[in-house]
Amino acid sequence: MVKSKKLWGGRFAGRTVGSVETFTASIDVDSRLYRHDIEGSIAHARMLARRRIISSREAQKIVRGLRAIQREIERGKFPFSPADEDIHMNIERRLTQKIGAVGGKLHTARSRNDQVALDMRLYLREELKRILATLEGLRRELARGAKRYLDVIMPGYTHLQKAQPVLFSHHLLAYVDMLDRDRERMSGCLERVNVLPLGSGALAGTTFPIDRAYVARLLDFPRISKNSIDAVSDRDFVLEFLSASSILFVHLSRFAEEMILWSSEEFSFIELPDRFCTGSSMMPQKKNPDVPELIRAKSGRVFGHLQALLTVMKGLPLAYNRDLQEDKVPLFDTVDTVKASLGMMREMVEQIKVRKDRMLAAAQGGFMNATDLADYLVGRGLSFRSAHALVGRVVRFCLDHHRMIEELSLNELKRFSPKIDKDVYAYLTAEAMVRRRRAVGGTALANVRRRLKELRV
């Protein structure tokens, strides 16, 4: 079976067989670039007219035709064809059908190589702005949650073992700081995305007297690529986005994991709204945290996309190779996954119910005041290492006698050190332990309030 003659087919004696057309076509994936392709083509046509490479009348006809094509696509009336391979050729073919031979002049002084690089940058620039807005929404919701549960005390963990009490608000603000870094990475990526590649041609530039600066102004690009070979073969901006997204998903997955743990019966620190959970087909009592579980799982999907494109890129000689067609599925799916997951996470954070009493009760066990007893002794002249060893013996005694440190009598504590006095008990409460950690970045309430003021919530 053979298909129609290609727009690039002048050099070929035969036509592409159907199996090759099916294998090489990307229109089912890259059709979402139609607006960006049309936007770039309109700017290119206007530049060609400005430089008198085509006439103003021809440019106007091209622009009208392109806008009509956009309306066709948005109304579901556009005749997409896998035979035309991708969105660029589909639009060009349709343009020629609508306005005649003048449509063929649009491709003057450009190649699909710099055209697709432009479309990808226009698309990712637009999506990065949306992602940054959604990211900020989650960041603000976490900060509002910290303000809402400002003085709730919970156990802090290392190695998933109880370590020291912290404010739940301080814990939430840890994720705010993570998202701050994610925002910085995404913003830096946006800066490097915002470079105009059009005008680089297939790889060597063009012989026509084009005005790249004019196109950059029309498309709102602050910078123009400096090397035509690099411009058409560069996908660093996609890799950087996938990398930033992967790190973001490390953070989302960690928080999802904590919500899963905290909502379990064993922890019972929070309750997730029913609307974010599902039941069991067999066990009627179950309430499963499916949404955070799926966010946790989607991290593997995003990580995989980064690895896939790194593998595509690692051995490519300069300049353009068809391998680069494989950049779109990783990019598009990651964009969709990031936006959806950020939105779902924000909705969950907004609606979780915190069980304050359960958190506080958990923060009062597990010898989490051992370090504070050591600090108490340091304040009375012992070296920290000596105090550490002494308190270790206190903990051993408590374990042997099924007691907590604060349950020991003053006489029992003095057996370990005469430096311990009755004021030690006020030193060992969860509230006191949190309050004393006033060093910058610590969990003290004053620090959390200061941070929330900086965040303007």
C-alpha positions as CSV (number, residue, x, y, z in Angstrom):
1,M,0.0,0.0,0.0
2,V,1.4,3.5,-0.9
3,K,0.3,6.9,0.3
4,S,0.2,10.4,-1.1
5,K,3.2,12.3,-2.3
6,K,5.0,14.2,0.5
7,L,5.6,17.9,0.6
8,W,9.3,17.0,0.8
9,G,9.1,14.2,-1.8
10,G,10.6,15.9,-4.9
11,R,13.9,14.0,-4.5
12,F,12.1,10.6,-4.1
13,A,11.2,8.3,-7.0
14,G,8.8,6.2,-5.0
15,R,6.2,7.0,-2.3
16,T,6.4,6.1,1.4
17,V,4.7,2.9,2.2
18,G,1.8,2.8,4.7
19,S,3.7,1.0,7.4
20,V,6.5,3.6,7.4
21,E,3.9,6.4,7.5
22,T,2.3,4.8,10.5
23,F,5.6,4.2,12.2
24,T,7.0,7.7,11.7
25,A,3.9,9.8,12.1
26,S,3.6,12.0,15.2
27,I,0.4,13.9,14.5
28,D,-1.4,11.9,17.2
29,V,1.0,13.3,19.7
30,D,2.1,16.8,18.5
31,S,-1.3,18.0,17.3
32,R,-1.5,19.9,20.6
33,L,1.1,22.2,19.2
34,Y,-1.3,23.6,16.6
35,R,-1.7,27.1,18.3
36,H,2.0,27.5,18.7
37,D,2.8,26.4,15.2
38,I,0.3,28.9,13.8
39,E,1.5,31.7,16.1
40,G,5.1,31.1,14.9
41,S,4.1,30.8,11.3
42,I,2.2,34.1,11.4
43,A,5.2,35.9,12.9
44,H,7.4,34.3,10.2
45,A,5.1,35.4,7.4
46,R,5.0,38.9,8.7
47,M,8.8,39.0,8.9
48,L,9.1,37.7,5.3
49,A,6.8,40.5,4.1
50,R,8.7,43.1,6.2
51,R,11.9,42.0,4.5
52,R,10.2,41.9,1.1
53,I,11.0,38.2,0.7
54,I,7.2,37.8,0.0
55,S,4.7,40.5,-0.7
56,S,2.5,42.1,2.0
57,R,-0.5,40.8,0.1
58,E,0.8,37.3,0.1
59,A,1.6,37.6,3.9
60,Q,-1.9,38.8,4.6
61,K,-3.4,35.9,2.6
62,I,-1.2,33.4,4.6
63,V,-2.1,34.9,7.9
64,R,-5.9,34.8,7.1
65,G,-5.5,31.2,6.0
66,L,-3.6,30.2,9.2
67,R,-6.3,31.8,11.4
68,A,-9.0,30.0,9.4
69,I,-7.1,26.7,10.0
70,Q,-6.9,27.4,13.7
71,R,-10.7,27.9,13.8
72,E,-11.1,24.6,12.0
73,I,-9.0,22.8,14.5
74,E,-10.7,24.3,17.5
75,R,-14.1,23.4,16.0
76,G,-13.1,19.8,15.3
77,K,-13.4,20.3,11.6
78,F,-9.7,20.0,10.6
79,P,-8.9,16.9,8.4
80,F,-5.8,15.6,10.2
81,S,-3.8,13.1,8.1
82,P,-1.1,10.7,9.4
83,A,0.3,10.8,5.8
84,D,1.4,14.4,6.5
85,E,3.4,13.1,9.5
86,D,3.2,16.0,12.0
87,I,1.2,19.1,12.9
88,H,3.6,21.3,10.9
89,M,3.0,19.5,7.6
90,N,-0.7,19.0,8.3
91,I,-1.1,22.8,8.6
92,E,1.0,23.6,5.6
93,R,-0.8,21.1,3.4
94,R,-4.2,22.6,4.5
95,L,-2.9,26.1,4.0
96,T,-2.0,25.3,0.4
97,Q,-5.4,23.7,-0.1
98,K,-7.2,26.8,1.2
99,I,-5.1,29.7,-0.4
100,G,-3.3,28.0,-3.3
101,A,0.3,28.0,-4.2
102,V,1.1,31.1,-2.1
103,G,0.8,28.8,0.9
104,G,4.0,27.1,-0.2
105,K,5.9,30.4,0.3
106,L,5.4,30.3,4.1
107,H,8.2,27.8,4.4
108,T,10.7,30.2,2.8
109,A,13.8,30.7,5.0
110,R,12.8,28.1,7.6
111,S,13.0,24.3,8.2
112,R,10.9,21.9,10.2
113,N,13.9,21.7,12.4
114,D,13.8,25.2,13.6
115,Q,10.0,25.3,13.3
116,V,9.5,22.4,15.8
117,A,12.2,23.9,18.1
118,L,10.2,27.1,18.2
119,D,6.8,25.3,18.7
120,M,8.3,23.4,21.6
121,R,9.6,26.5,23.3
122,L,6.4,28.4,22.8
123,Y,4.4,25.5,24.2
124,L,6.7,24.9,27.2
125,R,6.9,28.7,28.0
126,E,3.1,28.8,28.2
127,E,2.9,25.7,30.3
128,L,5.7,26.7,32.7
129,K,3.8,29.9,33.5
130,R,0.7,27.8,34.3
131,I,2.7,25.3,36.4
132,L,4.4,28.1,38.3
133,A,0.9,29.5,39.1
134,T,-0.3,26.1,40.2
135,L,2.8,25.5,42.2
136,E,2.3,28.8,44.0
137,G,-1.2,27.8,44.8
138,L,0.0,24.7,46.6
139,R,2.7,26.6,48.3
140,R,0.2,29.2,49.6
141,E,-2.2,26.5,50.8
142,L,0.6,24.8,52.8
143,A,1.4,28.1,54.4
144,R,-2.2,28.7,55.2
145,G,-2.4,25.2,56.7
146,A,0.6,26.2,58.9
147,K,-1.2,29.3,60.1
148,R,-4.4,27.3,60.7
149,Y,-2.6,24.7,62.8
150,L,0.1,27.1,64.2
151,D,0.7,25.7,67.6
152,V,-0.1,22.0,67.1
153,I,2.7,19.9,68.4
154,M,3.6,16.6,66.7
155,P,6.5,14.1,67.0
156,G,9.4,14.8,64.6
157,Y,11.1,11.7,63.1
158,T,14.5,10.6,62.0
159,H,14.8,7.1,60.5
160,L,11.0,6.9,61.0
161,Q,11.7,6.7,64.7
162,K,10.4,9.4,67.1
163,A,13.2,12.0,67.6
164,Q,12.1,15.4,68.9
165,P,8.8,17.3,69.1
166,V,8.1,19.9,66.5
167,L,5.3,22.1,65.5
168,F,3.1,20.7,62.8
169,S,3.2,24.2,61.2
170,H,7.0,24.0,61.1
171,H,6.7,20.6,59.4
172,L,4.4,22.0,56.7
173,L,6.7,24.9,56.2
174,A,9.5,22.5,55.3
175,Y,7.5,21.6,52.2
176,V,7.0,25.3,51.5
177,D,10.8,25.6,51.4
178,M,11.0,22.6,49.1
179,L,8.5,24.2,46.8
180,D,10.4,27.5,46.9
181,R,13.4,25.6,45.4
182,D,11.1,24.0,42.9
183,R,9.8,27.4,41.9
184,E,13.3,28.7,41.5
185,R,14.2,25.7,39.2
186,M,11.1,26.1,37.1
187,S,11.7,29.9,36.8
188,G,15.3,29.3,35.8
189,C,14.1,26.8,33.2
190,L,11.6,29.3,31.9
191,E,14.4,31.8,31.4
192,R,16.3,29.3,29.3
193,V,13.2,28.2,27.3
194,N,12.6,31.8,26.3
195,V,15.1,31.8,23.5
196,L,14.1,32.2,19.8
197,P,15.5,29.4,17.6
198,L,13.6,30.3,14.4
199,G,15.9,31.5,11.7
200,S,18.4,28.7,12.2
201,G,17.0,26.7,9.2
202,A,17.8,23.0,9.0
203,L,21.2,23.6,10.8
204,A,23.2,26.2,8.9
205,G,21.0,29.3,8.9
206,T,19.5,30.8,5.7
207,T,20.6,32.8,2.7
208,F,17.6,35.0,2.9
209,P,17.9,38.5,4.6
210,I,15.6,37.6,7.5
211,D,15.1,39.8,10.6
212,R,15.3,37.5,13.6
213,A,15.1,40.3,16.1
214,Y,11.7,41.3,14.6
215,V,10.4,37.8,15.0
216,A,11.6,37.7,18.5
217,R,9.7,40.9,19.3
218,L,6.5,39.5,17.7
219,L,6.8,36.3,19.7
220,D,8.0,38.0,22.9
221,F,11.4,36.3,23.1
222,P,14.0,38.3,25.0
223,R,16.9,36.4,23.4
224,I,17.9,34.8,20.1
225,S,19.8,31.6,19.7
226,K,23.5,32.3,18.8
227,N,24.4,29.1,17.0
228,S,22.2,27.5,14.3
229,I,23.5,24.0,14.8
230,D,22.8,24.1,18.5
231,A,19.5,25.8,18.1
232,V,17.9,22.9,16.1
233,S,19.5,20.1,18.1
234,D,19.1,21.5,21.6
235,R,16.7,19.8,23.9
236,D,18.4,20.9,27.1
237,F,15.3,23.0,27.9
238,V,13.1,19.9,27.8
239,L,15.6,17.9,29.9
240,E,15.8,20.8,32.4
241,F,12.1,20.9,32.7
242,L,11.9,17.1,33.2
243,S,14.7,17.3,35.8
244,A,13.0,20.1,37.7
245,S,9.7,18.1,37.5
246,S,11.4,15.0,38.8
247,I,12.7,16.9,41.8
248,L,9.3,18.4,42.3
249,F,7.8,14.9,42.3
250,V,10.3,13.8,44.9
251,H,8.8,16.4,47.2
252,L,5.2,15.7,46.2
253,S,5.8,11.9,46.7
254,R,7.4,12.5,50.1
255,F,4.4,14.5,51.3
256,A,2.0,12.0,49.8
257,E,3.7,9.3,51.7
258,E,3.4,11.2,55.0
259,M,-0.3,11.8,54.3
260,I,-0.7,8.1,53.7
261,L,1.1,7.2,57.0
262,W,-0.6,10.0,59.0
263,S,-4.0,8.9,57.9
264,S,-3.4,5.3,58.9
265,E,-5.0,3.9,62.0
266,E,-1.6,3.4,63.6
267,F,-0.8,7.1,63.3
268,S,-4.3,8.8,63.1
269,F,-2.7,12.2,62.9
270,I,-4.9,13.4,60.1
271,E,-8.1,12.4,58.4
272,L,-8.4,12.7,54.6
273,P,-11.7,13.9,53.2
274,D,-13.9,11.1,51.8
275,R,-13.8,12.7,48.4
276,F,-10.1,11.9,48.1
277,C,-10.4,8.3,49.1
278,T,-12.0,5.1,47.9
279,G,-13.4,2.0,49.4
280,S,-12.6,-1.7,49.0
281,S,-14.6,-4.0,46.7
282,M,-14.4,-6.7,49.4
283,M,-13.9,-5.0,52.8
284,P,-16.7,-2.6,53.7
285,Q,-14.7,-0.8,56.5
286,K,-11.9,0.4,54.2
287,K,-11.1,4.0,53.4
288,N,-8.1,4.0,51.1
289,P,-6.0,7.1,50.4
290,D,-6.0,6.6,46.7
291,V,-5.2,10.2,45.6
292,P,-1.9,10.5,47.6
293,E,-1.0,7.0,46.6
294,L,-1.4,7.9,42.9
295,I,0.6,11.0,43.3
296,R,3.3,8.9,45.0
297,A,3.2,6.5,42.1
298,K,3.3,9.1,39.4
299,S,6.8,10.1,40.5
300,G,8.0,7.0,38.7
301,R,6.3,8.1,35.6
302,V,8.0,11.5,35.6
303,F,11.4,10.0,36.5
304,G,11.0,7.6,33.6
305,H,10.4,10.4,31.2
306,L,13.6,12.1,32.2
307,Q,15.6,8.9,31.8
308,A,14.0,8.2,28.5
309,L,14.9,11.6,27.0
310,L,18.4,11.5,28.5
311,T,18.9,8.2,26.7
312,V,17.6,9.6,23.4
313,M,19.9,12.6,23.6
314,K,23.1,11.0,25.0
315,G,24.6,9.7,21.7
316,L,23.1,12.0,19.0
317,P,25.6,13.6,16.6
318,L,24.9,17.2,15.7
319,A,22.6,18.5,14.3
320,Y,19.0,17.4,14.0
321,N,18.1,13.7,14.0
322,R,14.7,12.1,13.8
323,D,15.3,10.6,17.3
324,L,14.2,14.1,18.6
325,Q,10.6,13.3,17.6
326,E,10.6,11.2,20.8
327,D,10.9,14.3,23.0
328,K,7.2,15.1,22.9
329,V,5.6,12.2,24.8
330,P,7.9,12.7,27.8
331,L,7.3,16.5,27.7
332,F,3.6,16.5,27.2
333,D,2.9,13.7,29.7
334,T,5.1,15.3,32.3
335,V,3.3,18.7,31.8
336,D,-0.1,17.0,32.3
337,T,1.1,15.0,35.3
338,V,2.6,17.9,37.1
339,K,-0.4,20.2,36.6
340,A,-2.9,17.5,37.7
341,S,-0.9,16.4,40.7
342,L,-0.2,19.9,42.0
343,G,-3.9,20.7,41.7
344,M,-5.0,17.6,43.6
345,M,-2.4,18.1,46.3
346,R,-3.6,21.6,46.9
347,E,-7.2,20.5,47.2
348,M,-6.2,17.8,49.7
349,V,-4.1,20.1,51.9
350,E,-7.0,22.6,52.0
351,Q,-9.3,19.9,53.4
352,I,-7.4,17.6,55.6
353,K,-8.5,17.4,59.2
354,V,-5.7,17.5,61.8
355,R,-6.1,15.5,65.0
356,K,-4.3,17.8,67.4
357,D,-4.7,15.6,70.6
358,R,-3.4,12.5,68.8
359,M,-0.4,14.4,67.6
360,L,0.4,15.9,71.0
361,A,0.0,12.5,72.7
362,A,2.4,10.9,70.2
363,A,4.9,13.8,70.8
364,Q,5.0,13.0,74.6
365,G,6.4,9.5,74.3
366,G,9.4,7.8,73.0
367,F,12.0,9.6,75.2
368,M,11.9,12.6,72.9
369,N,13.0,14.7,75.8
370,A,16.3,12.9,76.2
371,T,18.3,15.4,74.2
372,D,16.7,18.2,76.2
373,L,17.8,16.6,79.5
374,A,21.3,16.4,78.0
375,D,21.1,20.1,77.1
376,Y,19.9,20.8,80.6
377,L,23.0,19.1,82.0
378,V,25.3,21.0,79.6
379,G,23.8,24.2,80.9
380,R,25.0,23.1,84.4
381,G,28.6,22.5,83.4
382,L,28.8,19.0,81.8
383,S,30.3,18.5,78.4
384,F,27.8,17.4,75.9
385,R,29.5,14.0,75.4
386,S,29.4,13.4,79.2
387,A,25.8,14.5,79.3
388,H,24.9,12.3,76.3
389,A,26.3,9.2,78.0
390,L,24.6,10.0,81.3
391,V,21.2,10.5,79.7
392,G,21.7,7.3,77.8
393,R,22.0,5.5,81.2
394,V,18.8,7.3,82.3
395,V,17.0,6.0,79.3
396,R,18.3,2.5,79.9
397,F,17.0,2.6,83.5
398,C,13.6,3.8,82.2
399,L,13.4,1.0,79.7
400,D,14.3,-1.6,82.3
401,H,11.6,-0.2,84.7
402,H,9.0,0.7,82.1
403,R,9.0,4.4,83.0
404,M,9.4,7.6,81.1
405,I,12.1,10.2,82.1
406,E,9.5,12.7,83.3
407,E,8.0,10.0,85.5
408,L,11.2,9.5,87.5
409,S,11.3,11.2,90.9
410,L,13.9,13.9,91.6
411,N,15.8,11.5,93.9
412,E,15.9,8.9,91.2
413,L,17.3,11.5,88.7
414,K,19.8,12.8,91.2
415,R,21.3,9.3,91.4
416,F,22.6,9.9,87.9
417,S,23.8,13.4,88.5
418,P,23.5,15.8,91.6
419,K,23.3,18.7,89.0
420,I,19.7,17.8,88.3
421,D,17.2,19.9,90.3
422,K,13.4,20.2,90.5
423,D,13.3,22.7,87.6
424,V,14.2,19.9,85.3
425,Y,10.5,18.8,84.9
426,A,9.5,22.1,83.3
427,Y,12.4,21.5,80.9
428,L,11.1,18.2,79.7
429,T,7.5,19.0,78.4
430,A,6.8,18.9,74.7
431,E,5.7,22.6,74.8
432,A,9.0,23.6,76.5
433,M,11.1,21.6,74.1
434,V,9.5,23.3,71.1
435,R,9.5,26.8,72.7
436,R,13.3,26.7,73.4
437,R,14.3,25.9,69.8
438,R,14.6,29.6,68.9
439,A,17.7,29.5,66.7
440,V,17.0,30.7,63.2
441,G,15.3,27.9,61.3
442,G,14.2,26.1,64.5
443,T,10.7,24.9,65.3
444,A,9.9,27.6,68.0
445,L,6.6,29.3,67.6
446,A,8.2,32.7,67.3
447,N,10.2,31.4,64.3
448,V,7.1,30.0,62.6
449,R,5.2,33.2,63.1
450,R,8.2,35.1,61.6
451,R,8.3,32.8,58.6
452,L,4.5,33.1,58.0
453,K,4.9,36.9,58.1
454,E,7.5,36.7,55.4
455,L,5.1,34.5,53.4
456,R,2.4,37.1,54.0
457,V,-0.3,34.6,55.1
